[in-house]
Amino acid sequence: MTGNQLPACTTWLIGAALAALAGCGDSSPDSSKVATWNDGGLPRAEYEQWIEHQNLERSPATVRELALITELADAARQRGAAERPEIQLAIERERQRILLAALDDHLNAQIAITPEEIDRLQETYPDAFQRPRKLLLRGIYKQLPETPEEQAAIRSRMAELRDLVLDGADLERLAQEESESQSRFRGGSIGWVDPSSLPEAVQRGVESLDTGEVSPLIELSAGVTFYACEGVRPAVEPGPEEVRSKFRQNLYRQKRDELNRQLREELTGRVLVSLAQDPVLTVGSYRLPAGWLDALIALRLPRRAPESLDMRQKQRLLAEWGMGVAMADHAESLGLDNSDHRAEALRWRLTHALAQWELRHRVDSRLTPPTEAALRAEFEQNRDRLRNPPAFRLLAIQFANAENATEPDAVAAARRVVARVRSGELPFEQAARMHSLHPSARTGGVLGWKTRRQLGSLDMKLLQAVRQLSPGDDTGLMRSQSGLWMARLLESREAGPMTFDEARETLTERLRRSRIERLESEVREQAFSEMQLRIALD
């Protein structure tokens, strides 16, 4: 199939939507017009359906808006926009939205929970949903060296630190500076914990603490620690009816998840993704041409540039879209679609999508880049507000993804690499090329400059760790939601004013958005003027 051919089900969808649109003309029972213009008119029945579908009030303003949408959509059709990928993908997304909601209702209706099931769970888990008392703890830990003299010095320093905390010193800052535990990257916080889950010595030291209290020094086999309690969650013991309700909710979720898992497992084989071929996605009779991939990315990830996605991210996006197609097809095969309701929803989605495309087309035809003079004027006007955010220049190695981050072999292998890097035996860049799963592996793990927001979008725990580093330091091996990582901070940069060249891209986009807003208003008003709209709303 070539890039200009339409997926079979999408062609049918557009045909059905257009047929439904044609069916809402003068042949309706009430063919009077609420608006007329040039060679066009807005049937009252169509207007009534639209305001109901959009949940709007009957008014001249809504008549005016639908008349413009209709006129722009008709102009887009004349340009052949109905065949464009972004239009067809928008219609397919609407089809999925409607049919997947129907499929959810269908699956929910199959779930039955009997009193006997709940009785058995209560007998098996008599203490279910009881929550122990939990403490929010923050502390400092230091390892004990080998000699008694050095050990005495560590104990003395820990006693000094504890006294400082008792006198009101900032424990979070002290932990970042003094603690030798990985929790230093979180300001010494170990979060909410059940004291009984802690080592026995720590449990004895903290279990009786209340908010604001500090434990005594706690001796462990390899070190000394103390904790401050920053919050307490009391123990909870729910009543019998609450327990039964929670069991019911859990059973419902389990059965619902299992039905969904079985369905996805059944449909997975129908979703075929191949970035090396055209089409890149096949689901039954559905085909997504390779030339449509950028349009799909724009639809599903409007803030991401297509070139910013790596191969794995594109495959995941296609697999998710393909599963949506497969599930919508499955709903149709079960007869779950309300054809009248679906045709109406698709018709309005198509009309709006075409109108938006035409508006964008007219704006783009008038849009010109800002002049150098305009950019410099904008810079001078906003100089005080244009600042570079804090940023970090980094190297990083992703040893494993989230699925493999807890596998013992993966952890052991990563620890060996980290040890070789830290000892100087293996250069960081070489280790990244050899072992990193991240796309930066090909450049030796160079992430370049990353703002806090950019680094947080990559991995929040990585951001938290990097913020505690000094240039030249590394995080060691750390596990996070996105996998196993090691990062080294090369350089950090505080917030500061932008130069004109640094601000150019920001200024260009700001002026572009402002110009688009003005042009959209101008295009709309010009369209209304050319339509010579006459409203006849009762």
Summary of the structure (lengths in Angstrom):
residues: 538
radius of gyration: 31.2
end to end distance: 51.2
largest distance: 98.8
contacts: 1582
relative contact order: 0.12
helix: 57%
strand: 16%
